[in-house]
Amino acid sequence: MKKNVGGLDKILRIIVGIALIASALLGYFTPWGWIGVVPLATGLMGWCPAYLPFGCNSCPNTEKGE
C-alpha cells in the first residue's frame, strides 16, 4: 500500500474522525458518529482505498503511477 493521503488531507481526516467519535461517545450522533473510525484510520495510515479508482493522491512524497 503506497501512501496516497498527506498534508492537510491527513490532518482534516484525523480531526473529523476524532470529532465524530467524540460525538458518538457523548450521545449526539449515536450510532452514526462511529463512522468517524474510517477517516481517523485512513488519516493515521496515510492510505485511502476510495482514492484508488479515481487516481487521487494528496501525498506529495509519491508520484501517481508508482
LOMAR-680123 format. One record per residue: residue in one letter; x negated, y negated, z negated of N, C-alpha, C in turn. Coordinates in steps of 0.001 Angstrom, whole numbers, plus 500000, padded with zeros to 6 digits. Atoms other than C-alpha are relative to their C-alpha. Example, Ala and Ser with C-alpha at 12.3 -4.5 7.8 and 13.67 -1.06 7.14 Angstrom:
2
a499110501190500000487700504500492200499100498800500000
s500820501190500060486330501060492860500770498910499270
end
This chain:
66
m499169501180500000500000500000500000499126498759500000
k500733501262499937498445496775501142500859498899499409
k499261501096500636499413493685499197500600499091501070
n499355500915499066501927491510501012500759498889499272
v499380501054500799503104489240498171498881499250499284
g501062500757500647500879486442496994500409498570499700
g499834501418500292500637482943495620501299499641499320
l498761500518500563503834481052494929501099501063499998
d499010498922499901505960484011496060499903500925498784
k500245499109501131504411486183493345500456499364498685
i499635500710501229504882483570490607501519499883499870
l498541500141500027508526482954491550500686501329499718
r499411498679500255509306486682491591499899500371498526
i500196499665501413507861487126488105500915499155499117
i499152500883500801509716484102486696501472500384500129
v498595499625499776513043485082488274500300501349499354
g499808498688500609512624488692487148500135499922498492
i499942500162501456511931487701483551501285499291499586
a498779500741500327514825485217483556501240500895500105
l498848499105499838517296487833484859500048501062498897
i500048498989501061516147490472482375500369499368498657
a499665500698501248516350487934479524501495499721499925
s498560500262499996519882487007480576500796501267499734
a499326498722500275520862490681480517499880500356498522
l500201499698501417519366491109477048500863499116499102
l499188500929500779521270488059475821501497500158500259
g498600499701499743524508489359477308500686499122501020
y499383500900499025525057486786480058500386500708501298
f499757499371498707524779488859483234499862501515499933
t500087498549500146525037492413481979501018500639500911
p501280499322499755524537494743483885499224499428501174
w500667500528498818523631492631486936498654499357499691
g501279500600500361520790490945485078498843500974500079
w501058498993499939518871494221485099499406500130501396
i500575500012498654518336493737488843498689499213499998
g501245500749500151515542491432487630498771500876499921
v501127499068500024513375494529487284499342500054501384
v500529499908498634512981494543491088499048498846500324
p500969501062499694511474491061491586498812499981499033
l501104499946500953509410491482488413498974501052500436
a500906498924499577507943494790489638499263499639501285
t500668500350498739507252493534493164499010498853499799
g500937501080500294505637490395491765498749500492499305
l501164499470500720503399492332489412499147500913500872
m500740499098499118502454494929492043499374499265501184
g500503500723498844501958492368494799500403500637501313
w499556499301498801503803494569497282501515500086500021
c498556499962499863507378494295498539500377500872501204
p499630499128498879508834497143500639500968499338500977
a499060500687499109511509494806502061499269499139501033
y500769500801499046508770492788503796499532500829501195
l500569499155498947507584495767505883500765499959501322
p499307499988498708510372495949508514499966498655500722
f499995501329499403510172492197509077498597499481500295
g501374500418499762506384491969509162499587498778499203
c500324501159500831506325489333506415498764500275499160
n501195499884500839503160488658504449499712498625499416
s500294501277500638502726485872501917498672500028499253
c501294499857500666499375487119500664498896499494500936
p501021500567499103496523485006502084498766500874500171
n501210499178499960493901487716501452500040501102501041
t499896498949498998495219490155504045500613499430501265
e499460500446498730495978489703507692501095500961500429
k498970499127499471499019491062509471499344501024500922
g500514498954499142498326494349511170498865500788499389
e501075499236500647495645495530508763500513501268499417
end
